[in-house]
Amino acid sequence: MKLLKNKKGFTLIEIIISIVLASVVGTISMKYVLDIISLNQAHAQKKDLVDEAKLGMEYLIRELRFAQNGTTVISCGTLGGACLVGSTYSAIFFDRGGLLQDTTNPRSVSYSLVSSSIVRTGAASENIVNNVSGFTINVVETNLFQFTIAQSKSTGETYSLQASVRPRGYL
């Protein structure tokens, strides 16, 4: 009997209790880790949507800012349509600025909402922004345009970006 009293160690019950406690703590910790991963993915998707909309908005604003002046008319709604102050449209047409010698790129461009994308039409059509639920052009005052892009996520959340521009050639 003296030999058993001198041995130090854990009993089987103590080992089983420690395994059960470690499992409970691990399960609870795993839930928090999975929640953090899920939130990170949702934030990354939101950031991707907003970044795409910002890039598309910047592209549109920059191109309209340098629209050709002179005899060129900026059309709203339809090609040749007037841009009436206080009105809202879903398409805009104009001649972009640039070098007169640049014959490879057509000067006339348009931006409009097609399906769920904002499409830029020039030499070819290209999607500028996807997942768009709304695209409006408000004529705030003569030659001052306010653009709004609304995007929807698969979760139902909607994000809106808004920017205004006055074409330089029309000041």
C-alpha positions, 0 to 999 in steps of 0.5 A, a space after each residue: 500500500 505504501 507504493 500506491 500512496 507515493 505515486 502522483 498523477 490524475 485519476 480517470 475521473 479527473 481526466 474525463 472532467 478536464 476533457 469535458 470542460 475543454 470541449 465546452 470551452 472549445 465549443 463556445 470559443 468556436 462559435 465566436 470565431 465563426 461569428 467573427 469570420 461571418 462578420 468579416 465576410 459580410 464587411 468584405 462584400 459590402 466594401 466590394 459593392 461600395 468600392 465598385 460603385 465609387 469607381 463607377 461614379 468617379 469614372 462617370 463624373 470625370 468623363 462628364 466633367 470634361 464633356 465637349 463644349 461648343 455645339 454639343 448638347 448634353 441629353 437626358 433620358 433619351 438621345 436629344 432629350 432636354 435636361 430640364 431643371 428639377 427633373 430626374 432621368 435614368 440615362 445621360 448622353 454627351 460628347 466626351 472631351 479629349 484630343 480631336 485627333 483621337 479617332 479610335 474612340 468615339 466621342 459620343 457616350 451614354 450612361 444608362 441603367 440596363 437590367 441591374 448594371 450601369 452601362 457605358 456605351 461608346 465604341 462598345 458597351 461595358 458594365 461600369 457598376 453591377 448589382 444596381 437597384 437604382 440609377 438617377 440623374 437629377 438636374 439641380 440647375 442648368 448644367 449641374 447634375 446630381 447622380 445617385 447609384 443605389 446598390 442592393 446586396 443579396 441580404 436585402 441591404 441597400 447602399 446609395 452613393 451620390 455625387 454632383 458635377 458641373 461640366 467644365 466646358 459649360 460653366 
